[in-house]
């Protein structure tokens, strides 16, 4: 690709990397919408692994993959895509605000394509790749352009890819939020300095990093992304996300369930697909319930030190910690922050003196978790590691930064739950760790995207990874995204081969069967109904019944199928093929009419010659039938025994098999 050219647009810096053979024309656009970043709102925290997002930082991530060797960047270049990277000027502004920026840029891209057409180029519809928060911004922008085409024109977009994008919100640990809020609570220093006390100073008042951390919490994008927001240090004002369930849903939901839609509401011409960096098998992050996320201890507050140090025997300290959520239904401490001065009274002569410490609290804040809250830190999903991502500072990269920290939890905690990345609307404590594999889920609420992929188990020499760091590009998910980008819109039902695995680590189809009667009788007055064990939006169904001559209806589509017996026959088979983006086949054996003739053979291991017992096994045993008999010593499922009359005598017996259509019997004698 050529060196990037930059265009400063209202609200963003747009970097264009032209595809091969396109000159300086946009022909085949892939619009990349950046993720959440605090660089603009928190300049004091940029040094701590929070540098601004750029296309130059993205390209190495999509070139050097983990868990395989697929070069996403090289593949895009070979396919001739023009990369258009959107770097927002105000990244933490509201999602609706930055969506308008994206709308303007899409309008410009469409204008650039029109110019390319005048130069003889054949242009493609746009593809948008939204990374994390960029997925919400891109989705909102495309929906608004669809609903109001006269404003910026139609989006001319065929696909929106949501890469680990928190469509149902991201989890910003409540303990860390309350912990940070505590640094903005005014300190009680009236006894130390009445004049300074009038200014209501707090820890964050005199520390740029703390002030930035509090400022990040108050930004529109932070609060619009968070599943739960803590607005105070004591957990008394914790609010659920109202943006995603309100304004955002009203904009992006085009279904009849949205009361804002009417029969004249324009429908999207683009499809949505999604990836999650969380476990497709529903395996959690591994973080313990109530895990200690951070701690603060014996911190020196520089601006108070001169005051305290001039008081003989006085010292200043800070102690605190933030914790993860407890089990659902329980409540526990999630944050504590204490700032204190300590005066030591000495009795006697040192070093043999007795020291008595007396403490006075300048700040003492504690927060308890809200009742009945899912322990989000433990869920499957794209994770964050506080210790690994703190850089040179004791601060978390997103969405909250801490500087009063001497220890951060070194392990994954869930950031974007799998259900959120796949846009599953309804989640309960029982389904928050549901499985999403091969296009099917055991969550009654299905993903609201056309196709999706989550993380499969990946083994290394020492461990098995079920979840990945948020916004990881693996060889598998990169190639899956590339396949979706390359997919012709007219053949959108074609399975993406990387989404259909024979050994995905968990199997949601093993115990699933077609439901419906296993016996059909000609005497029945109405058809029998058979139901697919897999059902979901966008699924296709193909039914067949064989032999066709034995059924009144021998083919069909849809999640249910109705037929009945048409002619006398022994058995038949109903077959269902479900396409979820992957294909699954199910068969159900059907007995047509009365049971088929009973076949049996002698089984020596069941015989007891000393007691003149002969054992038999039914070779065509059918568990749906009821078996009985006369002249038997006993019958148990496919096994029955007969007591003979003696060495020169015989014993007559009869075995019967019964279903709703009638009874079939066989008689014989035992010698």
GUBAKOL-442312 format. One line per 3 residues: number of its first residue (from 0); their letters; for each residue y, x, z of C-alpha. Coordinates in steps of 0.02 Angstrom, whole numbers. Layout:
REM GUBAKOL-442312
NUM) a) Y:X:Z  ...
This chain:
REM GUBAKOL-442312
0) xxx) 0:0:0  179:54:-28  293:106:112
3) xxx) 362:-44:203  528:-120:159  621:-210:297
6) xxx) 725:-367:284  833:-423:430  825:-612:440
9) xxx) 902:-727:570  795:-702:724  672:-572:661
12) xxx) 643:-408:572  524:-437:426  424:-289:362
15) xxx) 348:-308:188  206:-198:127  175:-239:-55
18) xxx) 0:-252:-127  -68:-141:-265  7:-173:-435
21) xxx) 140:-293:-371  289:-176:-386  416:-247:-264
24) xxx) 358:-426:-288  269:-538:-164  117:-609:-254
27) xxx) -23:-631:-128  57:-652:43  -28:-628:211
30) xxx) 103:-672:343  71:-589:511  153:-673:660
33) xxx) 168:-556:809  105:-587:985  196:-603:1151
36) xxx) 296:-448:1197  417:-416:1339  511:-267:1263
39) xxx) 670:-365:1229  677:-456:1397  616:-314:1508
42) xxx) 687:-147:1450  644:-63:1615  460:-101:1588
45) xxx) 446:-39:1409  386:131:1468  234:47:1545
48) xxx) 136:10:1387  256:-128:1334  334:-52:1180
51) xxx) 390:-171:1043  258:-237:923  272:-168:747
54) xxx) 164:-167:592  143:20:618  60:-16:786
57) xxx) -48:-154:712  -123:-60:564  -222:68:667
60) xxx) -297:-76:767  -363:-161:612  -420:3:534
63) xxx) -524:80:674  -639:-58:731  -749:-65:885
66) xxx) -932:-117:874  -952:-74:692  -872:0:538
69) xxx) -772:-129:441  -599:-70:386  -494:-229:389
72) xxx) -338:-140:329  -428:-57:182  -509:-223:135
75) xxx) -341:-311:132  -269:-172:25  -415:-177:-96
78) xxx) -397:-367:-111  -213:-347:-156  -130:-435:-10
81) xxx) 56:-416:24  75:-394:213  228:-480:286
84) xxx) 249:-437:470  366:-542:577  443:-449:726
87) xxx) 545:-575:826  716:-526:890  695:-639:1042
90) xxx) 508:-634:1070  516:-730:1234  626:-870:1167
93) xxx) 547:-1042:1156  402:-1065:1038  499:-1200:945
96) xxx) 645:-1079:919  537:-941:846  442:-1070:744
99) xxx) 606:-1107:655  621:-920:620  447:-924:542
102) xxx) 493:-1078:440  642:-987:368  536:-834:327
105) xxx) 403:-940:242  541:-1018:138  597:-842:89
108) xxx) 418:-792:47  400:-943:-65  565:-896:-149
111) xxx) 501:-718:-176  343:-789:-255  449:-893:-373
114) xxx) 540:-735:-425  373:-648:-454  317:-793:-564
117) xxx) 468:-766:-676  405:-588:-701  235:-647:-760
120) xxx) 138:-637:-596  16:-773:-543  47:-802:-359
123) xxx) -66:-866:-220  -36:-989:-81  12:-910:86
126) xxx) -109:-861:222  -39:-849:398  -123:-744:534
129) xxx) -55:-788:706  -98:-664:843  -103:-735:1019
132) xxx) 64:-824:1046  98:-796:861  -38:-924:827
135) xxx) 57:-1059:922  220:-1012:836  139:-1012:663
138) xxx) 49:-1176:693  207:-1260:756  306:-1194:607
141) xxx) 180:-1253:477  167:-1424:561  355:-1445:564
144) xxx) 369:-1396:380  232:-1520:339  317:-1661:435
147) xxx) 490:-1620:367  467:-1547:192  648:-1582:144
150) xxx) 711:-1457:273  629:-1295:217  516:-1361:80
153) xxx) 326:-1376:89  239:-1226:169  132:-1186:15
156) xxx) 2:-1120:137  -186:-1139:124  -246:-1060:287
159) xxx) -190:-1024:464  -297:-900:561  -279:-908:750
162) xxx) -335:-741:824  -371:-761:1011  -223:-879:1017
165) xxx) -202:-981:1178  -194:-1154:1101  -229:-1231:1272
168) xxx) -132:-1098:1367  -158:-923:1438  -193:-885:1620
171) xxx) -56:-789:1709  -135:-762:1881  -51:-873:2009
174) xxx) -69:-741:2143  28:-616:2039  161:-745:1999
177) xxx) 189:-788:2183  183:-603:2228  322:-566:2104
180) xxx) 423:-719:2153  421:-651:2331  519:-497:2275
183) xxx) 664:-613:2229  671:-698:2400  826:-641:2500
186) xxx) 787:-519:2639  836:-561:2817  944:-406:2852
189) xxx) 1087:-486:2949  1046:-384:3104  1048:-222:3003
192) xxx) 1203:-252:2897  1295:-419:2907  1406:-375:2760
195) xxx) 1259:-339:2642  1170:-494:2705  1310:-600:2635
198) xxx) 1255:-544:2462  1078:-611:2493  993:-455:2427
201) xxx) 808:-456:2383  687:-320:2333  721:-360:2150
204) xxx) 910:-352:2174  911:-163:2180  761:-122:2071
207) xxx) 770:-143:1883  583:-156:1858  565:-291:1989
210) xxx) 714:-384:1918  637:-374:1744  472:-439:1811
213) xxx) 555:-592:1886  655:-616:1726  495:-615:1622
216) xxx) 425:-756:1728  580:-860:1693  575:-840:1504
219) xxx) 536:-997:1400  388:-919:1308  308:-858:1470
222) xxx) 312:-1032:1545  261:-1119:1384  106:-1008:1370
225) xxx) 47:-1013:1550  -89:-1136:1601  -6:-1143:1772
228) xxx) 169:-1088:1824  221:-1039:2000  406:-1070:2029
231) xxx) 413:-1007:2208  333:-874:2317  240:-992:2433
234) xxx) 142:-1093:2307  236:-1253:2348  295:-1277:2169
237) xxx) 150:-1241:2052  159:-1343:1892  35:-1368:1749
240) xxx) 88:-1330:1571  189:-1476:1502  240:-1396:1338
243) xxx) 66:-1377:1260  14:-1551:1316  180:-1626:1263
246) xxx) 300:-1561:1132  175:-1442:1054  34:-1567:1040
249) xxx) 150:-1700:970  199:-1579:832  32:-1501:781
252) xxx) -85:-1651:806  -100:-1748:644  -242:-1861:701
255) xxx) -232:-2048:730  -241:-2013:918  -61:-1951:911
258) xxx) 51:-2104:930  190:-2012:836  86:-2019:676
261) xxx) 90:-2164:555  4:-2203:393  149:-2119:302
264) xxx) 143:-1957:403  113:-1812:281  -52:-1721:311
267) xxx) -74:-1532:312  -134:-1448:153  -190:-1296:253
270) xxx) -345:-1270:359  -357:-1197:534  -487:-1070:585
273) xxx) -495:-979:751  -569:-827:836  -598:-796:1021
276) xxx) -623:-629:1105  -722:-724:1237  -910:-743:1253
279) xxx) -991:-867:1134  -1130:-886:1262  -1013:-940:1402
282) xxx) -1037:-781:1505  -889:-757:1623  -775:-606:1643
285) xxx) -872:-540:1792  -721:-544:1908  -771:-601:2083
288) xxx) -700:-762:2153  -542:-724:2252  -537:-545:2188
291) xxx) -394:-439:2253  -286:-410:2100  -152:-299:2174
294) xxx) -93:-225:2336  69:-154:2406  75:-40:2556
297) xxx) 201:75:2642  327:65:2502  497:148:2529
300) xxx) 642:36:2480  770:168:2433  927:66:2453
303) xxx) 880:18:2632  820:191:2681  992:260:2731
306) xxx) 1023:112:2846  853:124:2928  847:313:2936
309) xxx) 1010:317:3034  927:212:3170  824:325:3284
312) xxx) 641:277:3292  652:151:3148  541:148:2993
315) xxx) 530:28:2845  373:-39:2764  303:-162:2637
318) xxx) 130:-237:2641  61:-366:2523  -75:-417:2402
321) xxx) -114:-540:2265  -284:-624:2247  -380:-722:2118
324) xxx) -424:-906:2139  -569:-965:2247  -711:-1077:2190
327) xxx) -664:-1248:2124  -633:-1369:2266  -583:-1233:2388
330) xxx) -413:-1165:2440  -374:-987:2490  -234:-861:2510
333) xxx) -177:-797:2340  -21:-698:2385  62:-617:2535
336) xxx) 215:-508:2542  289:-436:2703  439:-321:2717
339) xxx) 475:-260:2892  564:-132:2999  471:-54:3141
342) xxx) 548:21:3297  438:130:3406  471:135:3593
345) xxx) 413:296:3673  364:297:3858  339:466:3939
348) xxx) 349:639:3865  276:671:3692  152:725:3632
351) xxx) 76:634:3781  193:486:3770  140:307:3742
354) xxx) 208:233:3579  236:46:3569  282:-19:3394
357) xxx) 396:-170:3381  412:-252:3210  546:-364:3138
360) xxx) 510:-453:2975  640:-447:2839  524:-549:2726
363) xxx) 359:-639:2759  295:-743:2614  120:-814:2589
366) xxx) 49:-930:2456  -110:-1034:2455  -200:-1089:2297
369) xxx) -180:-1270:2241  -329:-1385:2272  -461:-1419:2139
372) xxx) -413:-1277:2023  -533:-1194:1902  -551:-1008:1946
375) xxx) -480:-950:1781  -496:-763:1817  -686:-782:1809
378) xxx) -700:-881:1646  -762:-816:1478  -619:-766:1366
381) xxx) -512:-626:1298  -475:-525:1453  -345:-408:1525
384) xxx) -377:-260:1639  -231:-232:1757  -273:-52:1801
387) xxx) -319:3:1626  -164:-74:1548  -35:-18:1675
390) xxx) 5:144:1582  105:267:1687  168:127:1799
393) xxx) 79:12:1920  120:-137:1812  26:-264:1709
396) xxx) 64:-272:1524  71:-462:1514  134:-577:1577
399) xxx) 191:-510:1746  241:-337:1804  222:-265:1978
402) xxx) 301:-110:2051  259:-131:2234  81:-83:2195
405) xxx) -31:54:2257  -187:-25:2185  -232:-139:2039
408) xxx) -399:-221:2006  -493:-113:1882  -598:-240:1789
411) xxx) -583:-382:1665  -501:-545:1715  -493:-689:1593
414) xxx) -326:-706:1505  -359:-822:1356  -510:-931:1397
417) xxx) -632:-956:1254  -602:-1143:1256  -414:-1112:1238
420) xxx) -430:-993:1091  -541:-1121:1001  -424:-1267:1043
423) xxx) -542:-1372:1147  -435:-1512:1215  -538:-1575:1361
426) xxx) -607:-1453:1488  -683:-1485:1659  -751:-1365:1790
429) xxx) -923:-1402:1718  -874:-1363:1537  -745:-1223:1560
432) xxx) -884:-1098:1526  -966:-1193:1383  -1051:-1106:1236
435) xxx) -979:-1099:1061  -1103:-1022:941  -1147:-1045:758
438) xxx) -1021:-1186:740  -1092:-1293:881  -1051:-1314:1065
441) xxx) -1125:-1393:1220  -952:-1453:1271  -933:-1639:1233
444) xxx) -756:-1596:1174  -769:-1494:1013  -647:-1363:947
447) xxx) -507:-1440:845  -517:-1313:704  -615:-1313:542
450) xxx) -717:-1157:583  -724:-1033:726  -807:-879:795
453) xxx) -823:-809:971  -888:-644:1039  -1074:-609:1033
456) xxx) -1158:-496:1163  -1138:-313:1120  -1243:-181:1205
459) xxx) -1192:-2:1236  -1291:137:1316  -1239:81:1490
462) xxx) -1193:-103:1485  -1183:-264:1385  -1011:-332:1341
465) xxx) -991:-519:1329  -801:-529:1325  -672:-416:1242
468) xxx) -497:-360:1283  -371:-487:1221  -328:-464:1036
471) xxx) -470:-344:1001  -519:-326:819  -704:-292:804
474) xxx) -795:-255:643  -874:-427:656  -722:-534:691
477) xxx) -615:-433:569  -739:-461:428  -755:-644:477
480) xxx) -565:-662:466  -564:-571:300  -701:-685:231
483) xxx) -600:-837:285  -442:-767:205  -539:-734:44
486) xxx) -623:-906:46  -572:-1012:-103  -495:-1171:-35
489) xxx) -599:-1277:-153  -762:-1216:-76  -709:-1223:106
492) xxx) -879:-1291:161  -969:-1131:111  -1037:-1048:269
495) xxx) -958:-885:323  -1114:-776:341  -1046:-684:494
498) xxx) -1031:-848:589  -1216:-890:571  -1330:-777:672
501) xxx) -1516:-788:695  -1509:-704:866  -1338:-743:940
504) xxx) -1388:-712:1121  -1395:-897:1160  -1471:-1042:1063
507) xxx) -1398:-1216:1074  -1525:-1293:955  -1690:-1242:1035
510) xxx) -1704:-1399:1142  -1620:-1520:1023  -1718:-1650:924
513) xxx) -1685:-1802:817  -1679:-1956:927  -1761:-2118:871
516) xxx) -1931:-2204:873  -2081:-2097:828  -2178:-2251:767
519) xxx) -2133:-2372:628  -2226:-2535:598  -2222:-2652:448
522) xxx) -2209:-2797:570  -2040:-2736:632  -1900:-2854:582
525) xxx) -1761:-2724:569  -1737:-2541:527  -1751:-2402:654
528) xxx) -1602:-2289:689  -1614:-2100:698  -1472:-1994:768
531) xxx) -1424:-1814:737  -1434:-1700:891  -1281:-1607:827
534) xxx) -1119:-1699:796  -942:-1636:772  -787:-1648:664
537) xxx) -816:-1579:490  -1006:-1577:505  -1108:-1636:355
540) xxx) -1278:-1718:368  -1421:-1736:243  -1570:-1848:288
543) xxx) -1736:-1865:198  -1895:-1962:236  -2062:-1917:157
546) xxx) -2169:-1975:78  -2029:-2079:4  -2149:-2219:-44
549) xxx) -2188:-2250:139  -2006:-2285:191  -1884:-2419:137
552) xxx) -1744:-2288:135  -1788:-2107:107  -1618:-2018:102
555) xxx) -1449:-2032:183  -1293:-1947:250  -1191:-1960:409
558) xxx) -1237:-1931:592  -1360:-2078:594  -1496:-2135:474
561) xxx) -1587:-2303:462  -1755:-2340:382  -1920:-2431:412
564) xxx) -2100:-2426:352  -2121:-2486:173  -2306:-2462:144
567) xxx) -2463:-2422:240  -2479:-2237:272  -2538:-2128:414
570) xxx) -2392:-2014:452  -2224:-1963:379  -2081:-1844:417
573) xxx) -1896:-1871:437  -1796:-1713:402  -1614:-1682:444
576) xxx) -1505:-1537:385  -1340:-1517:478  -1203:-1404:412
579) xxx) -1085:-1352:551  -1021:-1206:451  -1200:-1146:477
582) xxx) -1356:-1243:425  -1484:-1311:548  -1641:-1411:506
585) xxx) -1735:-1533:618  -1898:-1625:584  -1972:-1777:669
588) xxx) -2152:-1831:639  -2166:-2019:616  -2325:-2121:639
591) xxx) -2324:-2261:510  -2422:-2411:573  -2567:-2398:695
594) xxx) -2621:-2223:748  -2716:-2118:624  -2905:-2093:651
597) xxx) -2948:-1992:805  -3025:-1821:773  -3114:-1726:911
600) xxx) -3234:-1582:936  -3347:-1528:1078  -3266:-1403:1196
603) xxx) -3400:-1298:1287  -3278:-1236:1419  -3257:-1415:1480
606) xxx) -3444:-1451:1486  -3550:-1447:1644  -3735:-1445:1592
609) xxx) -3796:-1450:1772  -3712:-1617:1798  -3745:-1675:1619
612) xxx) -3557:-1675:1576  -3502:-1644:1397  -3319:-1602:1362
615) xxx) -3218:-1642:1205  -3041:-1604:1141  -2940:-1718:1025
618) xxx) -2882:-1604:885  -2746:-1721:819  -2680:-1769:990
621) xxx) -2509:-1857:985  -2415:-1864:1151  -2323:-2020:1094
624) xxx) -2486:-2119:1096  -2577:-2197:1243  -2761:-2143:1254
627) xxx) -2899:-2238:1343  -3085:-2265:1324  -3250:-2335:1389
630) xxx) -3404:-2241:1440  -3299:-2089:1487  -3311:-1978:1639
633) xxx) -3123:-1950:1625  -2980:-1927:1501  -2825:-1820:1522
636) xxx) -2706:-1805:1375  -2803:-1720:1234  -2959:-1691:1341
639) xxx) -3099:-1810:1386  -3273:-1793:1462  -3433:-1896:1444
642) xxx) -3585:-1901:1558  -3744:-1906:1456  -3893:-2012:1505
645) xxx) -4018:-1868:1520  -4109:-1740:1416  -4192:-1871:1306
648) xxx) -4062:-2006:1322  -3891:-2038:1248  -3729:-2106:1316
651) xxx) -3619:-2217:1208  -3430:-2198:1224  -3271:-2256:1139
654) xxx) -3098:-2172:1133  -2943:-2274:1088  -2765:-2223:1037
657) xxx) -2628:-2355:1049  -2448:-2369:992  -2327:-2512:960
660) xxx) -2412:-2553:796  -2590:-2567:857  -2745:-2474:914
663) xxx) -2863:-2354:827  -3034:-2316:903  -3185:-2207:875
666) xxx) -3360:-2230:949  -3498:-2103:969  -3642:-2053:1080
669) xx) -3664:-1902:1190  -3835:-1818:1198
